[in-house]
Amino acid sequence: MKKHIDVAAAIIIQDGKLFAARRRPGVHLAGYWELPGGKLETSETAEQCLERELQEELSIVARIGEFFGESTHDYGAKIVRLFVYLVEYVSGNFELVAHDEFRWLPLDQIDSVKWAPADIAIVEQYSARASVLARRQQ
């Protein structure tokens, strides 16, 4: 039976740009870009997990906002279910622990990186929603 892993991830927007982090060499999906977050621990809510993971992996304090969406991807040996929230950056220096690079991607450059498979559907949803909102504001 395949292992099922629940992961909480963050959509962090600043100045209209989406935060993306690249997985460091030597880890599963090294070189792929992802929304930051991590595995839920026993008896932890997705929101609690996200607060903890953002502190541990990026050294930032964040305010977890509304639920954005869910994505499930079968990686062969395991199935990852991603719970994604809109997150507001509060403070901290974005120090990389689990990643080797990060970028703030403008809407027209979201496709310029190689996203982890579980993140693709969420990033596409975000891009579509942001495009609609941008057109409405013109």
N, C-alpha and C positions, 0 to 999 in steps of 0.2 A: 504494500500500500504506500502511496506517495505521502510525503510529509506535507502538511498544510501550514503555512506561515502567514500570520496576520501582521501587517506592517502599517504604521501611520506615517503619512507624508504631508509636507507643507507646501502650499503655494504662497510664496512670499513675493509681494510686488512692492517695488520702490521706484518712484518717478516713472511709472508706467512700464517698468522692466521686470521680467521674471527671473528669480534666483534659480540657478542651476549649478550642481556640483558634480565633478567627475570622480568616479570611483578609482582609488589608487591601485597601482600595480600589486599583484599578489592576492587579490580578493576576487570573489565571484563577480563576474561582469566588470572586471577591471577595464578602464578606459571608456566605459559607458557613462553618460550623463544621467542624472536623476534629480528628482525633487528630494530635498533633505528629509530625513526621518529615520525610522528604525522599527525593529521588531517589538511587538507588544509583549510585556512580561505578564506572568500569571497575576490575576486580580488587578490589572491596570487597565484603565480606560484608554481609548485612542488619544484623547486629549492629554491625559497625564503622560502617556508615552511620548507624545510629540514634544511637550515641554521639556521632559528629561533628555530626550535624544538631541534636541537643538542645543541644549546646554552642554551636553557631553561632546557632541561632534563638531559644533561650530562656536562654542563659547558665547552664545547669545541668549538673551532673555527675550521671549516672544509671548504675545497674547494670542491664544488660540481662538479663532473666530468660528464662523459657520462651516458646517459640513459641505464640501464641494461635490464629492462624488466618490465612486468606488470602481476599482478595476481588478480583474483577476487574470493571472497569466500562468500557464503551465510551462515550467522550465525543464520538464522532463523528469528529473529526480524529485522535484518539489513543485508545489503550487503556491503562488504568492497572491494573497488578497490585500490590495492596497486601499486604505481608507484615507481620503485626502481632505484636508481642511484649509480654509483661507486663514492665513496667519499674519499678524502684524508684528514686525520687528520693533522691539522696545529699546534694547541696549546691547552692548557687547561689540567685539572686534572682528567677528567672522574668522576665527582661527581654525584652520583645517586639521582635523584629526583622522577622519575616515576617508578623506578625499585628498586629491593632489592639486586640484584647481577649482576655481569657481568663477562664474560669469553672471552678469546682469544682462539678460537678453531682451532687446526691444522686440516688440510684437513681430516685426518683419524679419527677425533673425532667429525665431524660435526653432525653425527647422535646420539651423546651421550646425547643430550638434547631433551626435548619435545617441538618442535616448534609450535607456533601458526598456526592454519590451513592456514591462508592467506599467511604465509611465506614459507610453505613447498615447493611449486612448484619453488619459486625463489631460495631457498637454494639448492634444487636438481639441478637446472640449473647451479648455481655457482659451485657446487661441480663437476659436469660433465665437465664444461669448464676448471676448475683449474686442474683436473686430466689429461685432454688432454694436456694442456700446460706443466705440470710437466713431462709427458712422452716424449714430444718433446725436452725438455731441457736435458734429460739424454743422 
